[in-house]
Amino acid sequence: MATSRTLAAAAVCAAVALGAVTGCSSSGGFGDSTAKQSSGGKQDLTVLIATSGEAETAAVKAATAAWAQQTGNTVTVQIASNINQQLGQALAGGTPPDLFYVNSDQFANYAKGGSLYAYGDQIPDAADFSEQLRKAFSNDGKLTCLPKDSSTLGLAINTDLWKQAGLTEADYPTTWQQLSDDAAKLTKDGVTGLVTAPDYQRVGALLKEAGGWITDPKQKTMTADSPANKQALEYLQTMMKAGSAKYVAEVDAGWGGEALGKGKAAMTIEGNWLKGAMAKDYPNVPYKVLPLPAGPAGPGTLAFSNCWGIAAKSTHQAAGVDLVKHLTSADQQLEFSKAFGVMPSRTSALATYAQQYPESKAWVDGVATSQPPVTIAGFNQVLTQFNTDLQSLKTGDPAAVLGSLQRNGEQALKNAK
């Protein structure tokens, strides 16, 4: 679901205090991995996950139960109501679960604080995982944890509204100009041409397509205040001023999928989690997913995932690595895809997924041109402020929004060193 992909979250070290975002020091207990390790069978592992619903919960429980039966171990799956807060508190308290979902926005905080057991070098076929996601979950150049699945953004259109506006498949937009032209034609009778969320997890795709991004590829230098990024925000702002693009709140929707399903949006920018949500909530609404139209620098989208983290203080690290191998195997990833709609993070499994689910082709093809998320310790607040500033983009100054992002990011980078 969309809510599971919203990356603005509380800080890890003190989940109730957003100021503590620079990572917990190992002196606080996070980095101590000297706990006596268990070996052999009959180990009792705990797995903490954030779930998109009953289907994901059941699938993870079934997969861990199958591994437990094979190995003689036992696994208890716990469902977090707020995984950032609960996991942060467990890590800080020295009693973490053995395995857990790690959000990309929190990864650097955990890694810098020494709370993660780095097991990437124990995965002989790690190169089979998407390069973009391997980068997202690497610390100091070393793969720390395996991405559990993958997601990208696409342009979803309500095909009924598309036809009602007199548009055909020949009008499917492949460029920014075509997107704005189509949005204008679709905006009428209470329908807005393009509706999206006011956050960098959607709008950021435009930055990528314009040839910009928030940082340099190595995440060492801020590149937010650039002509390319300014062009991207001005492009969206122009559509918003014309009334052909709006944010979800302006059409009384919680996210893009709701706006599309309720016929308030003819087009929206969303990830492959849309597929399950539409099937569940709006099964009678016809829609099609297209690649995001190319910008001045070409095609682009964003990449998202969680990784399977193993606690540095876990006494079951070897068993944990074995369980992760099982959970991220090609066959198991395809089982997860079937159960709750996620795309595999393994390139080999993704190819099979594309054959099995041709309607998801745009999302699958997007992996090749995707931008991984920002994973810098303490950057959570920077992105939260950026999202806040984006909310007033229609009447705001794109240069000022980017200038603020640049300054805040430079301070976060300085603190992260």
C-alpha positions, 0 to 999 in steps of 0.5 A: 500500500502507499502508506507503507512506502511513505518514507518520512518517519521518526528518527531511529535512536529516539523515535519520540524525538525527531531531533535525534537522527544522526545515528546512535553511537556504538558506545550506546550499545548498538555496535556490540555484536559480541553476544554468544552465538547459537548454533545448530537447530532448535534456535528460536528467532524473532522477525519484526515486519511492517505489513501492508495487510493480511496477505503479506502477513500470511505470506511471511509467516508461511515462508518462515514456517517452511524454513523452520520446518527444514532447519529444525528452528522456530520463528515468531513473526511479530507485526509492528504498528509503527516499525520505526518507533518499535524497532528503534526502541528495541535496538536502543534497549538492547533487545532487538528482534533477530530479523526485521524490515529496514526502511531505506530512509532509516538504513543509514541511521541503523548502519552508522550506529552499528546496530546492523550485522553486515552479512552481504559478503556471505551472499555469493550471488549478491550481484543478482540483486538490483544494483540500485537497491544494493547501493541503497543498502550498502554502508562504506561501500559494503552491502549490509543487508539484502533488499527484500523486494523492489518498487518503481513509479509509473504513470497510471491512467483511468482508461474510461476517463481517457476514452471519455476525453477523446484520447486513444492509445496513440495519445499515451504521453512519452514526453513532458509536453505530451503529459501536460497536453493530455492533463489539460484535455483530461481536466474537466467535469470535476476530474483533474488530469494529473493528481499526485502526492506532495512528496519527494517520493513522487515529485522526485521522479521529475528531478531525475528526468530533468537530469538532477537529483538531491545529491551526487551519486556517492551521496557526498555532496548536495546537488539540490539547488541546480537548474535541472531541479528548478526546471522540474519543479517549475514544470509541475508548478505550471501545470498546477497553476493551470489546474491540470495537476493537483495534490491528493489533498486538493481532490479529497483523497489520501493518496494517488490510488484513491484519487484514481479509483474514485474518478477524481484523477485521470492520471496519477504517479504511483508505484506497483503497490497500486496493483493490489490496492486497486484490485482490493478497493476499486476492482471495477475501475479499468486502468493501465500503467505506462512508463513515466514520460521522459523529461529533458534528460530522458526517462527516469523513475525512483526505486524503493525497497526495504531490506532484511536487517539482522541485528548486531546483537542477535545471538542467531546471526548465522541462522538469520543469514540462512533465513534471509537466503531463503526469504530472498531466493528467486522462488520465494520472491515470486511467491511473495509477488503472487501473494501480495503484489511486490516485485522481486529484487533479484534480476533473474526473478524479476524477468520471470515476474515480467512474463507472469504479470505483463500488466506490470511491464512499465514498473519492471522496465523502470528498474533500469532507469531508476534512482535509488533513495537518499540514504544518509544518516540524519537525512530524515528531517531534511526530506520531511522539510522538503515534503512540507515545502513541496506542499505549497509549490503551487504558489511558492518559489521553486528556487527557494524550496531547493535552496532550503533543501540544499542548506538543510542537506549540507548541514546533515552531510556535515553532521553525518561525517 
